[in-house]
Amino acid sequence: MIQVQNLRKVFGSKVAVDDVSFTVEKGQVLGFLGPNGAGKSTSMRMVTGYFRPTAGSISIGGVNMLEEPELAKRSIGYLPENAPLYSDMTVASFLGFCAEMRGLNGAAKSKAIDRVLDLCFLHKVRNQSVDTLSKGYRHRTCFAQSIIHDPDVLILDEPTDGLDPNQKHEIRGMIKRMGQSKAIIFSTHILEEVEAACTRAIIIDRGKVIADGTPDQLKKLVPGCHTMDEVFRSITRSDLEK
Amino acid sequence: MKSRDLANTLAIFKREFLSYFNSPVLYVIVVIYLLASMGFAFFFGRFLESDNASLTQSFFFWHPWIYIVLAPAVGMRMWSEEHRLGTIELLMTMPLSPWQAIIGKFVAAALVWAIGLALTFSIVITVCWLGDPDPGPMVTGYVASYLYALGCLAVTSAASAYTRSQVVCFIVSVALCILLTLIGYPGIVDTVVRTVPDSLESVVRFVSYLSFMDHFYEMSKGIFVIRDVLYFVSVIIVGLVVTDMGLRSKRA
């Protein structure tokens, strides 16, 4: 479903993403790991068509993102970092707007809204203004937006960031359930999440892919390390170092 | 494809238009606009004392000065708010072309101004009640006034695409609108023409021809020339193209 080849992004003189390639098929959940500033968000922004890559190719369900962006974007649901929302709308009207942008109208639109309100446990805040939502609700509202058109491809940038343990658990479960029928990429700092929800993981550091495999394979990557945490810390460099 | 393009533009327009009415800023601006346009007409324009059944000198004359400040106040949230909230990332990853969003937003702001301008109807009633005005200049005056507002809004749209701060957008847009107004202001142009050597006069005339004022002035007097309308249409197109460039540069 998602094919990314030799992706590269340069901002001025800084190389943010350098020669990243991966594919994700239906039924796979790919975890994107890496320290802050490693290029995770930049990669995801290119895959979703927000940033234009400096070089490389992106294909979503066989459609080239760079040549036919509007068509390719149709099959993607995207949760950006920090879950941005229009603060002057209610949850239901925001989701209605997103449904319309996805070509859903009339009965199909209200059905889609009800479905995601159910899935993301948002019924209680349905008519509440986005401005007054707590962080967990904001996150779930933005998540609801990303699945409103039941996309084949789901790209989630730190979907559990800032949530409490219950909410994290719920989102992880949701990712795992949806991963059975969709191609999903999600980025995270939380390594146990990778083991809990991913079928495969990629570790990125300073723009480059430095490890790629199933969570079990990654754990055995470095001799003497037994947990993801130890592996992660031994192969990535902290930005505190010079 | 065509109907889908239109549906996207409409969805953007609807959201944007409704969001104006959810914010107190709009009501404040419309009230200030009505107070200012009427206040100028009655106190400075000497609408009643001039004993003249026309709106040109007393009413429309002041509009550019009001728009310079108020049009950017309406339009400043157009794109800077999207940048600030990060919703631009949502919008630009949805299946629509940036143009559908740019036009949808611009039309929403334009309709808001149409409502503001329509609310000045009372002065039309007054002038018809008291005298026997010529409807021609009144119609062209309204068209000129509206086009002036749209020109200012297009400038604001372009400025807002480049910044996440509404304040920066407001100040830059006001400055640009003042510039585009003053370079064609008759008093200023005449002074400049008198001081520069004769050889440069055509340059000064050309620059003044690029200003909003030059085209507004003729139209507000009742001389409806398609050239002036085309001028404002091209200002709007340029403003929206620059908006598109700004949005592109942010995503580059």
Chai-1 contact restraints between the chains, C-beta under 6 A:
chainA,res_idxA,chainB,res_idxB,connection_type,confidence,min_distance_angstrom,max_distance_angstrom,comment,restraint_id
A,T48,B,T93,contact,1.0,0.0,6.0,A-B,restraint_1
A,G49,B,T93,contact,1.0,0.0,6.0,A-B,restraint_2
A,Y50,B,E89,contact,1.0,0.0,6.0,A-B,restraint_3
A,Y50,B,M92,contact,1.0,0.0,6.0,A-B,restraint_4
A,Y50,B,T93,contact,1.0,0.0,6.0,A-B,restraint_5
A,F51,B,R251,contact,1.0,0.0,6.0,A-B,restraint_6
A,E70,B,P95,contact,1.0,0.0,6.0,A-B,restraint_7
A,K73,B,P95,contact,1.0,0.0,6.0,A-B,restraint_8
A,R74,B,P95,contact,1.0,0.0,6.0,A-B,restraint_9
A,Y78,B,T93,contact,1.0,0.0,6.0,A-B,restraint_10
A,P80,B,E89,contact,1.0,0.0,6.0,A-B,restraint_11
A,P84,B,L85,contact,1.0,0.0,6.0,A-B,restraint_12
A,P84,B,G86,contact,1.0,0.0,6.0,A-B,restraint_13
A,P84,B,T87,contact,1.0,0.0,6.0,A-B,restraint_14
A,P84,B,L90,contact,1.0,0.0,6.0,A-B,restraint_15
A,Y86,B,T87,contact,1.0,0.0,6.0,A-B,restraint_16
A,D88,B,S19,contact,1.0,0.0,6.0,A-B,restraint_17
A,D88,B,N22,contact,1.0,0.0,6.0,A-B,restraint_18
A,F97,B,R15,contact,1.0,0.0,6.0,A-B,restraint_19
A,E100,B,A11,contact,1.0,0.0,6.0,A-B,restraint_20
A,M101,B,A11,contact,1.0,0.0,6.0,A-B,restraint_21
A,M101,B,M94,contact,1.0,0.0,6.0,A-B,restraint_22
